[in-house]
């Protein structure tokens, strides 16, 4: 706080903290390496609300509630690119979106690929190339007096040093920052550090002369460490490669980025084979990180390990899938029909991540065949588990072409004209998949269809789909659900809506339930719900104790009694 010179004195800050008027945001908790600082922060937050972000769960601090940030959805990526590139051809937008999915659906990667496309009108073929091109743009724009090769060498030198352990008893340790003095010594002068800082790939925090120097993002440090390792690779002995780099988790990302930059086929294959000797899962992943032209040979090396060790089929599919290479696509397509549902599900996930566009037509054709077999059954839920196979194929299609999967599911779950929706809801994951893929658009449509539906059966099916919704989307539409509850005429549907809405802690739900306690057909369920809720204002319930209707008065008294 002090380094940002806030317009608050120390006494005011202490009062705000004591009065719990501040919400502390701690970004990058995993980057906090100073042990005394960890203790101080942990002690402070015993009495202070905090929202923390971390690359992984921290063992030194037990946080009660953990949420995992999900990758950007294809819809979000497409929306960003269309807004930023309004006059671009649709095919170009789709190609960029595919690259985002290949390289990692993070905001940084989307920004990198957008920036590269804006500047060069092309998209990189590997993650390593994406980082190299993106950082080159920053160097070229800065005009600091350092050329591209020199800046890359200097930044790589810093990054490689920061990846080395500073703890003799812990070789897994690495640093995410270094002192200003250390950085100057590594670079040879204060002027060089100043020039590098002006590239905006490094950042400094603290008071001048005693600042901490770090890369603007951890992945930039990993990229420059990869560039440093790439220079050493031709002369690096296999044993040292395994012991000092492949053996440590901290080097996994730098090695993966490095492999995407290796221009020599034999060198790339050597690294992958050494990785397979260390860890099969690591070797499998790295087999798919090399340049596309080299992947046939690296995947062959992986397949050789599988056969030499006589590995079971589920592990073979898992390892081949880890490569995320187009080379394994035929194997994955065949595995979709495996009798082991978990093997089939692994294959579906892999197909979705290969971005192989021929998969769209193949999956659609196979899905129609399975769909025909599914509905040709005289009984459902048998041992052949065809409902699960149907779901797995839709999942695979949703990865490769979310729009096609959404349209397919919408047609199959046609509420008004269709007759298959009840069977699909009971024996497949159709409802859950559709709401996951298109919930934000579909939810308000479902509420409108709930109002228009003529039969109780139709309404119940709509509620089945709504009940499959992600909690975040469900909360967005609480006011609309309350409106539907109040306008509904069928009491059994109202009761079901009360049960669904009751899952939300929204105060609006509590207020609505208290107001509806006067409805005789809803009173029993409303009472059950209210005694489980966090009621802040009992005024209206206290007034109902003297109501002329004894049932209403009794229900209000019963609820108040439960709280007292």
Beta strands, then each sheet from edge to edge (+ up, - down):
strand 1: 24-26
strand 2: 50-52
strand 3: 178-179
strand 4: 202-205
strand 5: 212-215
sheet 1: 1+ 2+
sheet 2: 3+ 5- 4+
end
